[in-house]
Amino acid sequence: MTKRKRYLAEFKAKVALEAIREELTTAELAKKYDIHPTMITGWKRTAIGNMVSAFGSGAPAAPQISAGEVEKLHAKIGQLVVERDFLSAASSLILGTEGKKR
């Protein structure tokens, strides 16, 4: 059984850049570098997707949630739990303990 061939990041970037330039088709690039066309397409997609981060100011910041918002959400969760329990109890009274109509 053969091992998978691993490619260096520099090689992937070089091939992806050539694919983005579109001077050669994906099939021609695959033949030139002796790799599968699907790999080239994936590397191209990854390169294009990561271009934004190259020009950005770092990682996007997570949205900040204030303590007041957290407390409001906890209160809403508590309210929904109480409502769920009430409706569960009411439905068991109406439908019976086995969930069937009487």
MIDOSE-1310 file (N, C-alpha, C; in nm, 2 decimals, decimal comma, always signed):
residues 102
mtkr	+0,09/-0,12/+0,00/+0,00/+0,00/+0,00/+0,09/+0,12/+0,00; +0,06/+0,22/-0,08/+0,14/+0,34/-0,09/+0,09/+0,45/+0,00; +0,19/+0,53/+0,05/+0,15/+0,64/+0,13/+0,10/+0,76/+0,05; +0,02/+0,84/+0,11/-0,02/+0,96/+0,04/+0,10/+1,06/+0,02
kryl	+0,10/+1,12/-0,09/+0,21/+1,22/-0,11/+0,17/+1,35/-0,04; +0,26/+1,41/+0,03/+0,24/+1,54/+0,10/+0,31/+1,65/+0,02; +0,24/+1,76/+0,00/+0,29/+1,87/-0,07/+0,32/+1,98/+0,03; +0,43/+2,06/+0,00/+0,46/+2,17/+0,08/+0,37/+2,29/+0,05
aefk	+0,35/+2,37/+0,15/+0,26/+2,49/+0,13/+0,31/+2,58/+0,02; +0,44/+2,59/+0,00/+0,49/+2,68/-0,11/+0,45/+2,62/-0,24; +0,45/+2,49/-0,26/+0,41/+2,42/-0,38/+0,26/+2,44/-0,41; +0,18/+2,42/-0,30/+0,04/+2,44/-0,32/+0,01/+2,59/-0,36
akva	+0,07/+2,68/-0,29/+0,05/+2,82/-0,32/+0,09/+2,85/-0,47; +0,20/+2,80/-0,51/+0,24/+2,82/-0,65/+0,14/+2,77/-0,75; +0,09/+2,64/-0,73/+0,00/+2,58/-0,82/-0,14/+2,66/-0,81; -0,18/+2,70/-0,69/-0,31/+2,77/-0,68/-0,30/+2,90/-0,75
leai	-0,18/+2,97/-0,74/-0,17/+3,10/-0,80/-0,18/+3,09/-0,95; -0,11/+2,98/-1,01/-0,12/+2,96/-1,15/-0,27/+2,93/-1,19; -0,34/+2,86/-1,11/-0,48/+2,82/-1,14/-0,56/+2,95/-1,13; -0,53/+3,04/-1,04/-0,61/+3,17/-1,03/-0,58/+3,25/-1,15
reel	-0,46/+3,25/-1,20/-0,42/+3,33/-1,32/-0,49/+3,28/-1,44; -0,53/+3,15/-1,45/-0,60/+3,09/-1,56/-0,52/+3,10/-1,69; -0,39/+3,10/-1,69/-0,31/+3,09/-1,81/-0,32/+2,95/-1,87; -0,33/+2,85/-1,78/-0,35/+2,71/-1,82/-0,48/+2,66/-1,76
ttae	-0,54/+2,56/-1,83/-0,66/+2,50/-1,77/-0,62/+2,41/-1,65; -0,71/+2,37/-1,57/-0,69/+2,28/-1,46/-0,63/+2,15/-1,50; -0,68/+2,10/-1,61/-0,63/+1,97/-1,66/-0,48/+1,99/-1,71; -0,45/+2,10/-1,77/-0,31/+2,12/-1,81/-0,22/+2,14/-1,69
lakk	-0,26/+2,21/-1,59/-0,18/+2,22/-1,47/-0,16/+2,08/-1,40; -0,27/+2,00/-1,40/-0,26/+1,87/-1,34/-0,16/+1,79/-1,41; -0,16/+1,79/-1,54/-0,06/+1,72/-1,62/+0,08/+1,77/-1,60; +0,09/+1,90/-1,59/+0,22/+1,97/-1,57/+0,29/+1,93/-1,44
ydih	+0,21/+1,93/-1,33/+0,26/+1,90/-1,20/+0,24/+1,75/-1,15; +0,17/+1,67/-1,24/+0,14/+1,53/-1,20/+0,06/+1,52/-1,07; -0,05/+1,60/-1,07/-0,14/+1,59/-0,95/-0,28/+1,59/-1,01; -0,38/+1,55/-0,92/-0,52/+1,54/-0,97/-0,58/+1,67/-0,98
ptmi	-0,66/+1,70/-1,08/-0,73/+1,83/-1,10/-0,81/+1,87/-0,98; -0,87/+1,78/-0,91/-0,95/+1,81/-0,79/-0,87/+1,88/-0,68; -0,74/+1,83/-0,67/-0,66/+1,89/-0,57/-0,63/+2,04/-0,60; -0,61/+2,06/-0,73/-0,58/+2,20/-0,78/-0,70/+2,29/-0,75
tgwk	-0,82/+2,24/-0,78/-0,94/+2,31/-0,75/-0,96/+2,35/-0,61; -0,93/+2,25/-0,52/-0,94/+2,27/-0,38/-0,84/+2,37/-0,33; -0,71/+2,36/-0,38/-0,61/+2,46/-0,34/-0,65/+2,60/-0,38; -0,70/+2,61/-0,50/-0,74/+2,74/-0,56/-0,85/+2,80/-0,47
rtai	-0,95/+2,72/-0,43/-1,06/+2,76/-0,35/-1,01/+2,81/-0,21; -0,92/+2,73/-0,16/-0,86/+2,77/-0,03/-0,79/+2,90/-0,03; -0,71/+2,91/-0,14/-0,63/+3,04/-0,16/-0,72/+3,16/-0,17; -0,82/+3,15/-0,25/-0,91/+3,26/-0,27/-0,99/+3,29/-0,13
gnmv	-1,03/+3,19/-0,06/-1,10/+3,21/+0,06/-1,01/+3,27/+0,17; -0,88/+3,25/+0,17/-0,79/+3,30/+0,27/-0,73/+3,44/+0,23; -0,76/+3,49/+0,12/-0,71/+3,62/+0,08/-0,76/+3,73/+0,17; -0,88/+3,72/+0,21/-0,94/+3,83/+0,30/-0,86/+3,84/+0,42
safg	-0,82/+3,73/+0,48/-0,74/+3,73/+0,61/-0,60/+3,79/+0,59; -0,55/+3,78/+0,47/-0,42/+3,84/+0,44/-0,42/+3,99/+0,44; -0,53/+4,05/+0,41/-0,54/+4,19/+0,41/-0,62/+4,25/+0,53; -0,67/+4,16/+0,61/-0,74/+4,21/+0,73/-0,65/+4,25/+0,84
sgap	-0,71/+4,29/+0,95/-0,64/+4,34/+1,06/-0,63/+4,23/+1,17; -0,61/+4,11/+1,13/-0,61/+4,00/+1,22/-0,73/+3,92/+1,23; -0,75/+3,84/+1,33/-0,87/+3,75/+1,34/-0,99/+3,84/+1,37; -1,10/+3,80/+1,32/-1,22/+3,88/+1,35/-1,26/+3,86/+1,50
aapq	-1,29/+3,97/+1,56/-1,32/+3,97/+1,70/-1,46/+3,91/+1,72; -1,47/+3,83/+1,83/-1,60/+3,77/+1,87/-1,69/+3,88/+1,92; -1,82/+3,87/+1,89/-1,91/+3,98/+1,94/-1,91/+3,98/+2,09; -1,91/+4,10/+2,14/-1,91/+4,12/+2,29/-2,05/+4,12/+2,34
isag	-2,08/+4,04/+2,45/-2,21/+4,04/+2,51/-2,20/+4,09/+2,65; -2,28/+4,19/+2,68/-2,28/+4,25/+2,81/-2,34/+4,16/+2,92; -2,31/+4,19/+3,04/-2,36/+4,11/+3,15/-2,51/+4,12/+3,16; -2,56/+4,24/+3,13/-2,71/+4,26/+3,13/-2,78/+4,17/+3,03
evek	-2,72/+4,16/+2,91/-2,77/+4,07/+2,80/-2,77/+3,92/+2,85; -2,66/+3,88/+2,91/-2,65/+3,75/+2,96/-2,76/+3,72/+3,06; -2,78/+3,81/+3,15/-2,89/+3,79/+3,26/-3,03/+3,79/+3,19; -3,05/+3,87/+3,09/-3,18/+3,87/+3,03/-3,20/+3,74/+2,95
lhak	-3,10/+3,68/+2,89/-3,11/+3,55/+2,82/-3,13/+3,44/+2,92; -3,06/+3,45/+3,04/-3,09/+3,34/+3,14/-3,23/+3,35/+3,19; -3,28/+3,47/+3,21/-3,42/+3,48/+3,25/-3,52/+3,43/+3,15; -3,49/+3,45/+3,02/-3,58/+3,40/+2,92/-3,57/+3,24/+2,92
igql	-3,45/+3,19/+2,94/-3,44/+3,04/+2,94/-3,52/+2,99/+3,06; -3,51/+3,05/+3,17/-3,59/+3,01/+3,29/-3,74/+3,01/+3,26; -3,78/+3,12/+3,20/-3,93/+3,13/+3,16/-3,97/+3,02/+3,07; -3,89/+2,99/+2,97/-3,92/+2,89/+2,87/-3,92/+2,75/+2,93
vver	-3,83/+2,72/+3,03/-3,83/+2,59/+3,10/-3,96/+2,58/+3,18; -4,00/+2,68/+3,25/-4,13/+2,68/+3,33/-4,25/+2,65/+3,24; -4,25/+2,72/+3,12/-4,36/+2,70/+3,03/-4,36/+2,56/+2,97; -4,25/+2,51/+2,94/-4,24/+2,37/+2,89/-4,29/+2,27/+2,99
dfls	-4,24/+2,29/+3,11/-4,29/+2,20/+3,22/-4,44/+2,20/+3,24; -4,49/+2,33/+3,24/-4,64/+2,34/+3,25/-4,71/+2,28/+3,14; -4,67/+2,30/+3,02/-4,74/+2,24/+2,90/-4,72/+2,09/+2,90; -4,61/+2,04/+2,95/-4,59/+1,89/+2,96/-4,69/+1,83/+3,06
aass	-4,70/+1,90/+3,17/-4,79/+1,85/+3,27/-4,94/+1,86/+3,23; -4,97/+1,97/+3,16/-5,11/+1,99/+3,11/-5,14/+1,88/+3,00; -5,05/+1,86/+2,92/-5,08/+1,76/+2,81/-5,09/+1,62/+2,87; -5,02/+1,59/+2,97/-5,03/+1,45/+3,03/-5,17/+1,44/+3,10
lilg	-5,22/+1,55/+3,15/-5,36/+1,54/+3,21/-5,46/+1,53/+3,11; -5,44/+1,60/+3,00/-5,54/+1,59/+2,89/-5,54/+1,46/+2,81; -5,42/+1,42/+2,78/-5,40/+1,30/+2,70/-5,38/+1,17/+2,78; -5,36/+1,19/+2,91/-5,34/+1,07/+2,99/-5,19/+1,05/+3,00
tegk	-5,15/+0,95/+3,08/-5,01/+0,93/+3,11/-4,94/+0,86/+2,99; -5,01/+0,79/+2,90/-4,95/+0,73/+2,79/-4,95/+0,81/+2,66; -5,00/+0,93/+2,67/-5,00/+1,02/+2,55/-5,11/+0,99/+2,45; -5,21/+0,91/+2,49/-5,32/+0,88/+2,41/-5,45/+0,95/+2,46
kr	-5,54/+0,99/+2,36/-5,66/+1,05/+2,40/-5,75/+0,95/+2,47; -5,83/+1,00/+2,57/-5,92/+0,91/+2,64/-6,05/+0,88/+2,57
